[in-house]
């Protein structure tokens, strides 16, 4: 059972992780803004 294969993701894996992290942060900010807007009282004017 010494047939362990190592997978080296390299630059492609790093780029994918960076892209996924940035996409996740953008979604979190978007939903937070929507949440804040939904909880704002209706009588408050901007």
PyMOL commands that set and color helices and strands:
alter all, ss='L'
color gray80, all
select helices_A, chain A and resi 10-38
alter helices_A, ss='H'
color red, helices_A
deselect
rebuild
show_as cartoon
